Amino acid sequence: MSIANQLFGRKKALPISEPESVTGLILSGGGARAAYQVGVLKAVADLLPCPDENPFQVVVGTSAGAINAVSLACGAMHFQQATQQLERVWQNFTSNKVYRTDWLGVLGQASRFSRVHLLGLGRSDDPLALLDNSPLHELLASELDFAGISLALARRKLKAVGITAFAYQGASSVTFYQSRGTVLPWDRYRRQGVPVRLQLEHLLASAAIPLLFPPVRLDDGFYGDGAVRQMTPVSPALHLGANRILVVGVNSRLEEQQDRSLQCSAPSLAQISGHLLNSTFADNLDADLERLQRLNQLGGLISPELHHLQEGLAPVEVLVIQPSQVIDDIAIRHRHQLPASIRTFLRGPGATRSSGGGVLSYLLFEKDYCAELIELGYQDAIAQKERLQAFLRPCRGQSVGQKPA
């Protein structure tokens, strides 16, 4: 007799309707590293039997990953066309399309930062930033049509899209989402879900890397990069209804091995900053995936009948694609492409040396570097072709339905 029968005295278990399979996509943050995600998405489109059909009903992104996520959501009516547009933008990137690289802009912003935030002179409410990212605002405004999200939701090509930002006032992770039907807001420890009609300001807030880019003011306060204090990056996708998830990361496991190697000299400012950026953008995602794996193992030991009785027990199918090469090393090879003003600006902290690849990898919005990351993402996805195809075409009867904590 099953556990449910013993508990409730039933001679025969009632038939349980299988939950709808809802496939989600999680795109993590990582500045220029997010070009890698474009290559993976390009491979997904190539592997789909109907490349124009959007395979992801739930799309969630953080920081630069949020830019890719919203771009996909805006073009969800034609998935392959949306991926081609993303590739076009990233293949033609230059740093001056993201932040000012002219000498006047760089020196003016650095002078303002030092005068106000280091010396305490001038207006104290001046946004804290080392770089002026106003060009990014102009680029996104020209490339994204947010009306496409509403259309895709109305035509049932999309269930929900969410982008995560960090609320400085409450020191919490906030996922702004737009959905079809009713998705209840959530409020957990230092993480919330807030239903909105997504706008450009939400996206700029999610991509506002602390210290580098200025925080963005929304209705109730200032917001910054969503990777900050995002303790459970997988959770928003589950809250929005996904029970199968493709996660595209931007950090390689090989980087962890490099971090363990012996270092004889004191770390430079750029190297320290690189580790801080990596810990912000990668560590929480890896930790959350490990936690989900343990929950899946626990759920696999419990009768499916109890999955139905208690939310949060059924396993979630997760496929993770991450770089097979160390992206820091790729950035070092392309460091000469940075504009002279930015190279000069980064030379003192040591970001232009081989140990400064971590910082460079986030700021190097140059087309050759981005093109190499796109190709790496494409090849890494194709290397998992069979698993990816099986994931994109789930079999009937597989176990789905994990709910968020």
Solvent accessible surface area in square Angstrom, and as a share of the most:
residue,aa,sasa,rsa
1,M,163,0.73
2,S,37,0.24
3,I,88,0.45
4,A,5,0.04
5,N,14,0.07
6,Q,121,0.54
7,L,116,0.58
8,F,110,0.46
9,G,65,0.62
10,R,95,0.35
11,K,195,0.83
12,K,168,0.71
13,A,33,0.26
14,L,115,0.57
15,P,130,0.82
16,I,70,0.36
17,S,94,0.61
18,E,105,0.47
19,P,65,0.41
20,E,128,0.57
21,S,41,0.26
22,V,7,0.04
23,T,11,0.06
24,G,0,0.00
25,L,0,0.00
26,I,6,0.03
27,L,1,0.00
28,S,10,0.06
29,G,3,0.03
30,G,0,0.00
31,G,4,0.03
32,A,0,0.00
33,R,0,0.00
34,A,0,0.00
35,A,0,0.00
36,Y,0,0.00
37,Q,0,0.00
38,V,0,0.00
39,G,0,0.00
40,V,0,0.00
41,L,0,0.00
42,K,68,0.29
43,A,0,0.00
44,V,0,0.00
45,A,3,0.02
46,D,73,0.38
47,L,20,0.10
48,L,19,0.10
49,P,91,0.58
50,C,76,0.46
51,P,45,0.28
52,D,66,0.34
53,E,89,0.40
54,N,25,0.13
55,P,22,0.14
56,F,0,0.00
57,Q,59,0.26
58,V,0,0.00
59,V,3,0.02
60,V,2,0.01
61,G,1,0.01
62,T,7,0.04
63,S,1,0.01
64,A,7,0.06
65,G,0,0.00
66,A,0,0.00
67,I,24,0.12
68,N,0,0.00
69,A,0,0.00
70,V,0,0.00
71,S,12,0.08
72,L,5,0.03
73,A,0,0.00
74,C,21,0.12
75,G,22,0.21
76,A,1,0.01
77,M,38,0.17
78,H,90,0.40
79,F,2,0.01
80,Q,50,0.22
81,Q,114,0.51
82,A,4,0.03
83,T,5,0.03
84,Q,102,0.45
85,Q,65,0.29
86,L,7,0.03
87,E,30,0.13
88,R,119,0.43
89,V,26,0.15
90,W,7,0.02
91,Q,61,0.27
92,N,77,0.40
93,F,10,0.04
94,T,44,0.26
95,S,0,0.00
96,N,85,0.43
97,K,81,0.34
98,V,3,0.02
99,Y,0,0.00
100,R,84,0.31
101,T,17,0.10
102,D,65,0.34
103,W,125,0.44
104,L,144,0.72
105,G,6,0.05
106,V,6,0.04
107,L,105,0.52
108,G,27,0.26
109,Q,22,0.10
110,A,22,0.17
111,S,58,0.37
112,R,90,0.33
113,F,28,0.11
114,S,44,0.28
115,R,103,0.37
116,V,13,0.08
117,H,61,0.27
118,L,124,0.61
119,L,125,0.62
120,G,61,0.58
121,L,99,0.49
122,G,64,0.61
123,R,171,0.62
124,S,107,0.69
125,D,97,0.50
126,D,33,0.17
127,P,64,0.40
128,L,64,0.32
129,A,1,0.01
130,L,45,0.22
131,L,4,0.02
132,D,36,0.19
133,N,16,0.08
134,S,50,0.33
135,P,22,0.14
136,L,8,0.04
137,H,76,0.34
138,E,121,0.54
139,L,30,0.15
140,L,8,0.04
141,A,58,0.45
142,S,89,0.57
143,E,46,0.20
144,L,23,0.12
145,D,93,0.48
146,F,40,0.17
147,A,59,0.45
148,G,11,0.10
149,I,1,0.00
150,S,32,0.20
151,L,77,0.39
152,A,0,0.00
153,L,12,0.06
154,A,79,0.61
155,R,143,0.52
156,R,170,0.62
157,K,62,0.26
158,L,1,0.00
159,K,49,0.21
160,A,0,0.00
161,V,0,0.00
162,G,0,0.00
163,I,0,0.00
164,T,0,0.00
165,A,0,0.00
166,F,17,0.07
167,A,9,0.07
168,Y,88,0.33
169,Q,118,0.52
170,G,45,0.43
171,A,24,0.19
172,S,12,0.08
173,S,7,0.04
174,V,5,0.03
175,T,3,0.02
176,F,12,0.05
177,Y,1,0.00
178,Q,21,0.09
179,S,27,0.18
180,R,62,0.23
181,G,65,0.63
182,T,120,0.70
183,V,23,0.13
184,L,135,0.67
185,P,80,0.50
186,W,15,0.05
187,D,100,0.52
188,R,97,0.36
189,Y,156,0.59
190,R,76,0.28
191,R,41,0.15
192,Q,65,0.29
193,G,2,0.02
194,V,50,0.29
195,P,70,0.44
196,V,42,0.24
197,R,145,0.53
198,L,2,0.01
199,Q,78,0.35
200,L,22,0.11
201,E,74,0.33
202,H,22,0.10
203,L,0,0.00
204,L,15,0.07
205,A,0,0.00
206,S,0,0.00
207,A,8,0.06
208,A,1,0.01
209,I,6,0.03
210,P,46,0.29
211,L,98,0.49
212,L,25,0.12
213,F,7,0.03
214,P,32,0.20
215,P,31,0.20
216,V,28,0.16
217,R,156,0.57
218,L,24,0.12
219,D,152,0.79
220,D,110,0.57
221,G,5,0.05
222,F,65,0.27
223,Y,9,0.03
224,G,0,0.00
225,D,0,0.00
226,G,0,0.00
227,A,5,0.04
228,V,35,0.20
229,R,101,0.37
230,Q,13,0.06
231,M,70,0.31
232,T,24,0.14
233,P,12,0.07
234,V,2,0.01
235,S,11,0.07
236,P,9,0.05
237,A,0,0.00
238,L,15,0.08
239,H,28,0.13
240,L,1,0.01
241,G,21,0.20
242,A,1,0.01
243,N,11,0.06
244,R,1,0.00
245,I,0,0.00
246,L,0,0.00
247,V,0,0.00
248,V,0,0.00
249,G,1,0.01
250,V,3,0.02
251,N,16,0.08
252,S,7,0.05
253,R,124,0.45
254,L,73,0.36
255,E,13,0.06
256,E,69,0.31
257,Q,111,0.49
258,Q,87,0.39
259,D,84,0.43
260,R,181,0.66
261,S,74,0.48
262,L,163,0.81
263,Q,82,0.37
264,C,127,0.76
265,S,82,0.53
266,A,92,0.71
267,P,68,0.43
268,S,18,0.12
269,L,113,0.56
270,A,2,0.02
271,Q,34,0.15
272,I,81,0.41
273,S,35,0.23
274,G,3,0.03
275,H,81,0.36
276,L,113,0.56
277,L,24,0.12
278,N,22,0.11
279,S,47,0.30
280,T,39,0.23
281,F,9,0.04
282,A,10,0.08
283,D,77,0.40
284,N,44,0.22
285,L,9,0.04
286,D,29,0.15
287,A,46,0.36
288,D,10,0.05
289,L,24,0.12
290,E,86,0.38
291,R,89,0.33
292,L,10,0.05
293,Q,106,0.47
294,R,140,0.51
295,L,73,0.36
296,N,31,0.16
297,Q,112,0.50
298,L,93,0.46
299,G,1,0.01
300,G,57,0.55
301,L,152,0.76
302,I,38,0.20
303,S,25,0.16
304,P,96,0.60
305,E,36,0.16
306,L,33,0.16
307,H,30,0.14
308,H,117,0.52
309,L,86,0.43
310,Q,106,0.47
311,E,125,0.56
312,G,22,0.21
313,L,38,0.19
314,A,9,0.07
315,P,28,0.18
316,V,4,0.02
317,E,62,0.28
318,V,38,0.22
319,L,5,0.03
320,V,46,0.26
321,I,0,0.00
322,Q,39,0.18
323,P,6,0.03
324,S,63,0.41
325,Q,86,0.38
326,V,14,0.08
327,I,0,0.00
328,D,27,0.14
329,D,62,0.32
330,I,2,0.01
331,A,0,0.00
332,I,27,0.14
333,R,130,0.47
334,H,24,0.11
335,R,82,0.30
336,H,124,0.55
337,Q,43,0.19
338,L,1,0.01
339,P,38,0.24
340,A,50,0.39
341,S,3,0.02
342,I,1,0.01
343,R,74,0.27
344,T,63,0.36
345,F,58,0.24
346,L,14,0.07
347,R,132,0.48
348,G,70,0.67
349,P,39,0.25
350,G,0,0.00
351,A,1,0.01
352,T,27,0.16
353,R,126,0.46
354,S,88,0.57
355,S,48,0.31
356,G,0,0.00
357,G,2,0.02
358,G,8,0.07
359,V,12,0.07
360,L,0,0.00
361,S,0,0.00
362,Y,0,0.00
363,L,2,0.01
364,L,0,0.00
365,F,14,0.06
366,E,18,0.08
367,K,109,0.46
368,D,73,0.38
369,Y,0,0.00
370,C,0,0.00
371,A,33,0.25
372,E,53,0.24
373,L,0,0.00
374,I,5,0.02
375,E,90,0.40
376,L,13,0.06
377,G,0,0.00
378,Y,48,0.18
379,Q,89,0.39
380,D,15,0.08
381,A,0,0.00
382,I,54,0.27
383,A,88,0.68
384,Q,45,0.20
385,K,90,0.38
386,E,146,0.65
387,R,145,0.53
388,L,0,0.00
389,Q,44,0.20
390,A,65,0.50
391,F,2,0.01
392,L,22,0.11
393,R,122,0.44
394,P,54,0.34
395,C,103,0.62
396,R,243,0.89
397,G,59,0.57
398,Q,46,0.21
399,S,62,0.40
400,V,9,0.05
401,G,14,0.14
402,Q,7,0.03
403,K,86,0.36
404,P,30,0.19
405,A,93,0.72
